[in-house]
């Protein structure tokens, strides 16, 4: 059996897709220096203006096709690019170069792009430096048209598999709404924000396939196996039949699980496991309700802040939180305060005058950023507290590492409550406040945190990377990212035990919670609340109903005995798969 091409990458889901390749035009096509004669100046300017017009019309069409319930930042992402196309710095400045220097439209636009990028590179503000990516995106689209290309239409993407170097979260959502069935990218890891988003949207994706845009040809048929991290090009009829059967089996399995969706998540011996959803988009609410989540264990608020030059106002945030509370119909909503930094940036990070962080994962992110910039934090606290008057809301603080940090945040929350009370604005005075255990220091001090908080939530994505010193975004080392490492499991167990001693709830909202093979172990370790992507809830409920708590506890004890004796987790599958 032979294949024209195949790629091995990093799996991000359990889904499979079959479709034709759409090679996504990204960046700037190679442009060489070319000058024109004076008699061609006007026609060259008209050619450039026509390319601007075509690109603008395409972006407006895409914006009109975005469903009204899609996150606002996607429309704003497109609006930013439309404004750039109309801005003097790109449009008129390029025309001036054509007229004054006799440059071709392509070369004039390239020269102007290089000038703008140099300006952005010299800026102190790390956010503003990243805006050069928007310049490249806009210029790349215009250059594509100048070279004779036609912007993709929705019909071009429907049923297709997008192959790209990388994708922004905004692009991922936008193309999902245009009917894309799968993604293949050259960069990224299983826990990159875009990979997590693809899982949330239910899109098969394989990331980290080097040279993917060179390996696969536009229009050729692909199979994307999100479970195995494999991409097959020009598959044989036999392989196609195999994967079509898998897709059909998956569909039938989901129908079967859907028929049992209203059954409680009780183990065979009667122990209830509470299943919550991780959400960040309006679309997530519908599937959360359809899959009968017991609540939302993690509402990521970063999307409200991304792809915009200024942070959302208190009223904008309040409206988003109110809509989520209303949409969930009475099940509890846990809102995590802003976790920006590392792989998530925004214009709301002000210019500190400092050099950019050498290692953003260890720098100014999440609660550290919020405590440093109260003008960013206080409006969010006010909005969350005010939303708590509309229904059951919990407030959760990310990336805690020390008790003093926690106490400072709690003081700010209390002052905010006083301000709202004095302004006669309603809120839940007893709103539960919890903290995320994401760094080893917090796990080791879990008893202390548990005494000051109403609940704990274990964020395994960061806990694992910080414990093992493995950057989960770095494709060179993310194969070392091991949820079953003895040190990681010890910190998880320590956190569970601390919460139990304090008599407060403890959950897990990292990706580990939504993986069936790990969920069995976690339940055996004592977790009774798991929060995961909404699409994983059906399988998780079935897993619980088919499990015996006493058996899982016995297997967990045996696993830890063998782990202590051997130092490795090689026997895990024989106990939990």
ABEGO torsion letter per residue (X at the ends): XBBABBBBBBBABABBBBBBBBBBBBEBBBBBBBBBBAAAAAAAAAAAAAAAAAAAAAAAAAAAABBAABBAAAAAAAAAAAAAAABAAAAAAAAAAAAAAGBBAAAAAAAAAAAAAAAAAABABAAAAAAAAAAAAAAAAAAAAAAGBBBBBAAAABGBBBBBABBBAAAAAAAAAAGBABBBBABEBAABAAAAAAAAAGBBBBBGBBGAAAABBBGBBBBBBAAAGBBBBGBBAAAAAAAAAAAAAAAAAAAAAAAAAABBBBBAAGBBBBBBBBBABAAAAAAAAAAGBAEBABBBAAAAABGBABBBBAAAAAAAAAAAAAAAGGBBBBBBBBBBEEABBBAABBBAGBBBBABAAABBBEAAAAAABAAAAAAAAAAAAAAAAAEBBBBBBBGBABAAAAAAAAAAAAAAAAAAAAAGBBBBAABBBBBBBABAAAAAAAAAAAAABABBBBBAAAAAAAAAGBBAABAAAAAABBAABAAAAAAAAAAAAAAAAAGBBBBBABAAAABAAAAAAAAAAGBABBBBBAAAAAAAAAAAAABBAAAAAAAAAAAAAAAAAAGBAAAAAAAAX
